[in-house]
Amino acid sequence: MTRFRPCIDLHEGKVKQIVGSTLSDAGAAPRENFVSDRSAGWFAEQYRKDGLKGGHVIMLGTGNEAAAHEALAAFPGGMHVGGGIKAENARTWLEAGASHVIVTSWLFDGEGRFQPSRLEAMVNAAGAARLVIDLSCKATGHGWVVAMNRWQTLTDLEVNAETFAKLAPHCAEFLIHAVDVEGKCEGMDDALLKRLGEWCEKPVTYAGGARSLADLERAEELSEGRVDVTIGSALDIFGGHGVRYEDCVAFNKRG
């Protein structure tokens, strides 16, 4: 059964909602949909009160470590953490209260080539049972390709049934941001959602473009209940007007 999964996206130490495709290392400011005056800990505490386990804290660049620690302390064992995670620091984040660590870019070399030895190192550091592999991706003419480095660099890893089968024994869950639609509130990548339901046997969370409560229901239909969904910019607690947070909480409590 599809569930709503909450998120806390951190940029420059603040809780924000950003159009993912505008993130850049070139110095240009990303397009921001929302900047909260509330702390990361406030959001995490809200999720804890409402029993929303399994959401993610994502550090978009440097300067977010203190805010991430605050969120994990407010909801120990309740949230995943990602952004700059590698074998050397994975255990530290788990000890700080993360239920799982999320890894993407560190699994690839500077040219975007997947490195199986790095995946092995991550499993040794965190344990497969507490590792989430982020396969956030961009659409191409022949499917979807994983994007790394804040979604700027396309890798050599395609998002398909073969990739899931290869990676599934090494992790507990998958996280998929549909980069082309993420943060735009213009609708989900329906084709990707359907494929995720077909390809992935492990728990998988989709993020990107959801803009209404009906999108949660649509995701459940498309994936046959196998894919969970994160809603960001459309959510009222993030300044959006498409979805009420309390309705998402109620969605998870339905029979």
C-alpha positions as CSV (number, residue, x, y, z in Angstrom):
1,M,0.0,0.0,0.0
2,T,1.4,3.4,-1.0
3,R,2.3,5.7,1.8
4,F,3.2,9.4,2.1
5,R,6.8,9.9,3.2
6,P,7.9,13.3,4.6
7,C,11.0,15.1,3.8
8,I,13.3,17.8,5.1
9,D,15.4,19.4,2.4
10,L,18.3,21.5,3.7
11,H,20.2,24.2,1.8
12,E,22.5,26.7,3.5
13,G,21.4,25.4,6.9
14,K,17.7,26.2,6.3
15,V,14.7,24.1,5.4
16,K,13.8,24.9,1.8
17,Q,12.0,23.6,-1.2
18,I,14.1,24.0,-4.3
19,V,13.7,23.2,-8.0
20,G,16.2,20.4,-8.2
21,S,17.3,21.0,-11.8
22,T,18.5,24.6,-10.8
23,L,21.1,23.4,-8.3
24,S,24.6,24.2,-9.5
25,D,28.2,24.2,-8.4
26,A,28.8,27.3,-10.7
27,G,27.8,29.8,-8.0
28,A,24.4,30.6,-9.3
29,A,21.6,30.6,-6.7
30,P,19.0,27.8,-7.2
31,R,15.4,28.6,-7.7
32,E,13.7,28.5,-4.3
33,N,10.0,27.7,-3.9
34,F,10.0,28.1,-0.2
35,V,12.4,29.0,2.7
36,S,11.1,28.2,6.2
37,D,11.5,30.3,9.3
38,R,11.1,27.0,11.3
39,S,14.0,24.8,12.1
40,A,14.7,21.3,10.8
41,G,14.0,20.0,14.3
42,W,10.5,21.5,14.3
43,F,9.6,19.6,11.2
44,A,11.2,16.3,12.5
45,E,9.3,16.7,15.7
46,Q,6.0,17.1,13.8
47,Y,6.7,14.0,11.8
48,R,7.5,12.1,15.0
49,K,4.2,13.2,16.6
50,D,2.3,12.0,13.6
51,G,4.1,8.7,13.3
52,L,5.6,9.4,9.9
53,K,8.6,7.2,9.9
54,G,10.9,6.6,6.9
55,G,11.1,10.1,5.6
56,H,14.4,11.7,4.5
57,V,16.6,14.6,5.5
58,I,18.7,15.7,2.5
59,M,21.6,18.0,2.8
60,L,21.9,20.0,-0.5
61,G,25.5,21.1,-0.3
62,T,27.7,22.1,2.7
63,G,26.7,24.0,5.8
64,N,23.7,21.7,6.6
65,E,25.3,19.3,9.1
66,A,24.1,21.1,12.3
67,A,20.5,21.3,11.0
68,A,20.6,17.6,10.0
69,H,21.8,16.6,13.4
70,E,19.0,18.7,15.0
71,A,16.4,16.9,12.9
72,L,17.8,13.4,13.7
73,A,17.9,14.3,17.4
74,A,14.2,15.3,17.3
75,F,13.2,12.0,15.7
76,P,15.8,9.4,16.6
77,G,15.5,6.3,14.4
78,G,12.7,7.9,12.4
79,M,14.4,9.4,9.4
80,H,16.9,8.6,6.7
81,V,19.8,11.1,6.0
82,G,21.5,11.8,2.7
83,G,23.8,14.3,1.0
84,G,27.6,13.8,1.1
85,I,27.3,10.4,2.7
86,K,30.2,8.0,2.1
87,A,31.8,5.0,3.8
88,E,33.9,7.2,6.0
89,N,31.0,9.1,7.7
90,A,28.1,6.6,7.3
91,R,28.5,5.1,10.8
92,T,28.7,8.6,12.3
93,W,25.3,9.6,10.9
94,L,23.7,6.3,12.1
95,E,25.1,6.9,15.6
96,A,23.6,10.5,15.4
97,G,20.1,9.0,15.1
98,A,19.5,8.3,11.4
99,S,17.6,5.0,10.8
100,H,19.3,4.7,7.4
101,V,21.9,6.5,5.4
102,I,21.3,7.5,1.7
103,V,24.1,7.3,-0.8
104,T,24.3,8.5,-4.4
105,S,27.2,10.4,-5.8
106,W,29.8,8.5,-3.8
107,L,29.0,5.3,-5.6
108,F,30.5,6.8,-8.8
109,D,33.9,8.2,-9.9
110,G,34.4,11.7,-11.1
111,E,33.3,10.7,-14.6
112,G,30.1,9.2,-13.5
113,R,31.1,5.6,-13.7
114,F,29.5,3.2,-11.2
115,Q,32.1,1.7,-8.7
116,P,31.0,-1.6,-7.3
117,S,33.9,-1.4,-4.8
118,R,32.4,1.7,-3.3
119,L,29.1,0.0,-2.8
120,E,30.9,-2.8,-1.0
121,A,32.6,-0.3,1.2
122,M,29.2,1.4,2.0
123,V,27.7,-2.0,2.9
124,N,30.6,-2.8,5.2
125,A,30.3,0.6,6.9
126,A,26.5,0.9,7.3
127,G,25.2,-2.6,6.7
128,A,22.8,-3.4,3.9
129,A,19.8,-3.3,6.3
130,R,20.5,0.4,7.0
131,L,21.5,1.6,3.5
132,V,19.3,3.4,1.0
133,I,20.5,3.7,-2.6
134,D,19.4,6.9,-4.3
135,L,18.8,6.4,-8.0
136,S,17.5,9.9,-8.7
137,C,17.4,10.2,-12.4
138,K,16.7,12.2,-15.6
139,A,14.7,11.0,-18.5
140,T,16.5,10.3,-21.8
141,G,15.4,9.2,-25.2
142,H,15.6,5.5,-24.1
143,G,14.6,5.6,-20.5
144,W,16.1,7.1,-17.3
145,V,19.7,7.6,-16.2
146,V,21.0,8.2,-12.7
147,A,22.2,11.8,-12.1
148,M,24.8,12.6,-9.4
149,N,26.5,15.8,-8.0
150,R,23.3,17.5,-7.1
151,W,21.7,16.0,-10.2
152,Q,24.0,17.9,-12.6
153,T,26.0,14.9,-14.0
154,L,24.6,12.0,-15.8
155,T,26.2,8.6,-14.9
156,D,26.6,5.4,-16.8
157,L,23.9,3.7,-14.6
158,E,20.4,3.3,-16.2
159,V,17.3,3.0,-14.0
160,N,15.8,-0.3,-15.2
161,A,14.9,-3.8,-14.0
162,E,18.5,-5.0,-14.4
163,T,19.9,-2.2,-12.1
164,F,17.4,-2.9,-9.4
165,A,18.1,-6.6,-9.5
166,K,21.8,-5.9,-9.2
167,L,21.6,-3.5,-6.3
168,A,18.7,-4.8,-4.3
169,P,20.8,-7.4,-2.3
170,H,23.0,-4.5,-1.0
171,C,20.4,-2.2,0.5
172,A,17.2,-1.9,2.4
173,E,15.4,0.6,0.2
174,F,15.6,2.9,-2.9
175,L,15.0,6.6,-3.2
176,I,14.1,8.0,-6.6
177,H,13.8,11.7,-7.4
178,A,12.5,12.4,-10.9
179,V,14.8,15.3,-11.5
180,D,13.0,16.7,-14.6
181,V,9.8,17.4,-12.6
182,E,11.1,17.7,-9.0
183,G,10.0,20.9,-7.3
184,K,7.9,22.1,-10.2
185,C,4.4,21.0,-9.0
186,E,3.5,20.2,-12.6
187,G,2.7,16.5,-12.2
188,M,4.6,13.3,-11.6
189,D,6.5,11.2,-14.1
190,D,3.7,8.6,-14.4
191,A,5.7,6.3,-16.7
192,L,8.6,6.1,-14.2
193,L,6.2,5.4,-11.3
194,K,4.6,2.6,-13.2
195,R,8.0,1.1,-14.1
196,L,9.2,1.4,-10.5
197,G,6.2,-0.7,-9.4
198,E,7.2,-3.3,-11.9
199,W,10.9,-3.3,-11.4
200,C,11.6,-2.9,-7.7
201,E,10.8,-5.5,-5.1
202,K,12.4,-3.6,-2.2
203,P,10.7,-0.5,-0.7
204,V,11.0,2.5,-2.9
205,T,10.1,6.1,-2.4
206,Y,9.4,8.4,-5.4
207,A,9.7,12.2,-5.3
208,G,9.0,14.7,-8.0
209,G,6.0,16.8,-9.2
210,A,3.3,15.5,-6.8
211,R,0.8,18.4,-6.4
212,S,-2.4,17.0,-4.9
213,L,-3.7,14.3,-2.6
214,A,-5.1,12.7,-5.8
215,D,-1.4,12.1,-6.8
216,L,-0.9,9.8,-3.9
217,E,-3.9,7.8,-5.0
218,R,-2.6,7.9,-8.6
219,A,0.8,6.7,-7.5
220,E,-0.9,3.8,-5.7
221,E,-2.8,2.9,-8.8
222,L,0.2,3.2,-11.2
223,S,2.6,1.2,-9.0
224,E,0.0,-1.2,-7.6
225,G,0.7,0.1,-4.1
226,R,4.4,-0.7,-4.3
227,V,5.8,2.8,-4.4
228,D,5.7,5.4,-1.6
229,V,5.6,9.2,-2.4
230,T,7.2,12.3,-1.1
231,I,5.4,15.6,-1.5
232,G,7.5,18.8,-1.2
233,S,6.7,22.2,-2.7
234,A,2.9,21.5,-3.0
235,L,2.6,20.8,0.7
236,D,1.0,23.6,2.9
237,I,3.7,23.3,5.6
238,F,6.2,24.2,2.8
239,G,4.2,27.1,1.6
240,G,2.3,25.2,-1.0
241,H,-1.4,25.3,-1.8
242,G,-2.0,21.9,-3.4
243,V,-1.9,19.5,-0.5
244,R,-2.7,19.8,3.2
245,Y,-0.2,18.0,5.5
246,E,-3.0,16.7,7.7
247,D,-4.6,15.0,4.7
248,C,-1.3,13.2,4.0
249,V,-1.2,12.0,7.6
250,A,-4.8,10.8,7.3
251,F,-3.9,9.0,4.0
252,N,-1.3,6.9,5.8
253,K,-3.9,6.0,8.5
254,R,-6.5,4.7,6.1
255,G,-7.5,1.1,6.2
